[in-house]
Structure formats: structure tokens, C-alpha cells
């Protein structure tokens, strides 16, 4: 679906699978799932208020907003809001 230096996307049925080909330079050691949310700012704030640590601030990537956090157990969580 998309093949850019900053993002690769595959569509399988109704599922979108996006990959960051530069993830290792951002400290990623494996795949990061991104949860689709309606309001990324509210979702990010709720995770931070619950004790998560921000890994990536809200960033526009190809017309979509993404962010990521690490929860108290060390799990990385990605957020994605379509525009």
C-alpha cells in the first residue's frame, strides 16, 4: 500500500499493518503495535496519567498522528489517529 523511507504499509483485508523501517534508530528492538484511537491527545494523556512513560511525542507521519509510550510493566504501546 505504501513504501516510503519513513513508513511501509501492507493491507490484508480490512487490517492495516504499518512498519517503521528506521525503528532501531529510535530504540525499538522489535515490532510495535499501534492502536487506532479517535483522539490521540486524550488517549496519550490517559496513559501518561496512569504511569506510562512517553517514548515518542505525537508526530505527523504521512497524514496520520502517532505516539508511543512504555507502561509500568515495560510494554511499549503505540497510538495512531487517522485524519
C-alpha positions as CSV (number, residue, x, y, z in Angstrom):
1,X,0.0,0.0,0.0
2,X,2.8,2.4,0.9
3,X,6.6,2.1,0.6
4,X,8.4,5.2,1.9
5,X,11.7,5.6,3.6
6,X,9.8,6.5,6.9
7,X,6.9,4.0,6.7
8,X,5.8,0.8,5.0
9,X,2.2,-0.3,5.0
10,X,0.6,-3.6,3.9
11,X,-3.2,-4.1,3.8
12,X,-4.5,-7.5,4.4
13,X,-8.3,-7.5,4.1
14,X,-9.5,-4.8,6.5
15,X,-6.3,-4.8,8.5
16,X,-3.6,-2.2,8.0
17,X,-0.1,-3.3,9.0
18,X,2.4,-0.5,9.2
19,X,6.2,-0.8,9.8
20,X,8.8,1.8,10.6
21,X,11.9,0.8,8.7
22,X,14.0,3.0,10.9
23,X,12.7,1.7,14.3
24,X,16.1,0.6,15.5
25,X,17.4,4.2,15.3
26,X,14.6,5.1,17.7
27,X,15.4,2.4,20.2
28,X,12.9,-0.1,19.0
29,X,14.0,-3.7,19.4
30,X,11.0,-5.4,17.8
31,X,7.6,-4.7,16.3
32,X,5.4,-2.1,17.9
33,X,1.7,-2.4,17.6
34,X,-0.3,0.8,17.1
35,X,-3.8,1.0,18.5
36,X,-6.2,3.1,16.4
37,X,-7.8,5.8,18.6
38,X,-10.3,8.6,17.9
39,X,-8.4,11.3,19.9
40,X,-4.7,10.7,20.3
41,X,-4.1,13.6,22.7
42,X,-6.7,12.3,25.1
43,X,-5.5,8.7,24.9
44,X,-1.9,9.7,25.4
45,X,-2.8,11.9,28.4
46,X,-4.7,9.0,30.0
47,X,-1.8,6.6,29.5
48,X,0.7,9.1,31.0
49,X,-1.7,9.8,33.9
50,X,-1.8,6.1,34.6
51,X,2.0,6.0,34.9
52,X,3.3,5.4,31.4
53,X,6.5,7.0,30.1
54,X,6.3,8.8,26.8
55,X,8.7,7.3,24.2
56,X,7.6,9.3,21.2
57,X,5.6,12.5,21.3
58,X,2.7,13.0,18.9
59,X,4.1,13.1,15.4
60,X,2.5,13.5,12.0
61,X,3.6,10.6,9.7
62,X,2.1,10.7,6.3
63,X,-1.1,12.5,7.4
64,X,-1.6,10.3,10.5
65,X,-0.7,11.1,14.0
66,X,1.3,8.6,16.0
67,X,2.8,8.4,19.5
68,X,4.2,5.7,21.8
69,X,4.6,5.0,25.5
70,X,6.1,2.4,27.8
71,X,3.7,1.3,30.5
72,X,4.7,0.4,34.1
73,X,5.4,-3.2,33.1
74,X,7.8,-2.1,30.3
75,X,5.4,-2.8,27.5
76,X,5.6,-0.4,24.5
77,X,2.2,0.8,23.3
78,X,1.7,2.7,20.0
79,X,-1.2,5.1,19.3
80,X,-2.4,6.0,15.8
81,X,-5.1,8.5,14.8
82,X,-6.2,8.7,11.2
83,X,-7.1,12.1,9.9
